[in-house]
Amino acid sequence: MTSNEIQVTIPPNLEPVYSNMIQIAYKEDEFTFMFLHQIPGINQARGKAVVSISPTHAKNLLEVLQRTVGEYEQKFRPLEASKEKAQNVTSMTGYS
């Protein structure tokens, strides 16, 4: 194992979750991602996971996500961003 590698242990009972909607909140010292599943045809969403990270980790996540989406597009196909405001992402600032 190199100095940049870490061993990751995933508990056998850890269930994957599906999310088609996200709310992002932030304050000075953290970003919080609330992953939701919006039920089609009903004005309702269920919380699936909440993840809080530091602002530095949020910036790193943005960079890794941009790189990974670029790799995906090279391997499979270009993705088209919606011309409208992101429908399934809401942002909240200064939450407590």
NORPEQUI-V939163 format. One record per backbone hydrogen bond with DSSP energy under -1.0 kcal/mol. CO is the residue of the C=O (numbers start at 1). NH is the residue of the N-H. E is the energy in kcal/mol with one decimal. If there is no record, write none. Layout:
co=CO nh=NH e=E
co=CO nh=NH e=E
This chain:
co=2 nh=5 e=-1.3
co=11 nh=14 e=-1.9
co=21 nh=36 e=-3.0
co=22 nh=90 e=-1.7
co=23 nh=34 e=-3.2
co=24 nh=92 e=-2.6
co=25 nh=32 e=-3.4
co=26 nh=94 e=-1.5
co=30 nh=27 e=-2.4
co=31 nh=53 e=-2.7
co=32 nh=25 e=-2.8
co=33 nh=51 e=-2.6
co=34 nh=23 e=-2.1
co=35 nh=48 e=-3.2
co=35 nh=49 e=-1.5
co=36 nh=20 e=-1.4
co=36 nh=21 e=-1.5
co=37 nh=46 e=-2.2
co=39 nh=42 e=-1.7
co=42 nh=44 e=-2.4
co=44 nh=39 e=-2.1
co=46 nh=37 e=-2.4
co=49 nh=35 e=-2.7
co=51 nh=33 e=-3.4
co=53 nh=31 e=-3.0
co=54 nh=58 e=-2.2
co=55 nh=59 e=-2.1
co=56 nh=60 e=-2.3
co=57 nh=61 e=-2.8
co=58 nh=62 e=-2.2
co=59 nh=63 e=-2.0
co=60 nh=64 e=-2.6
co=61 nh=65 e=-2.9
co=62 nh=66 e=-2.4
co=63 nh=67 e=-2.1
co=64 nh=68 e=-2.8
co=65 nh=69 e=-2.6
co=66 nh=70 e=-1.9
co=67 nh=71 e=-2.1
co=68 nh=72 e=-2.4
co=69 nh=73 e=-2.6
co=70 nh=74 e=-2.0
co=71 nh=75 e=-2.0
co=72 nh=76 e=-3.2
co=88 nh=22 e=-3.0
co=90 nh=24 e=-3.3
co=92 nh=26 e=-1.8
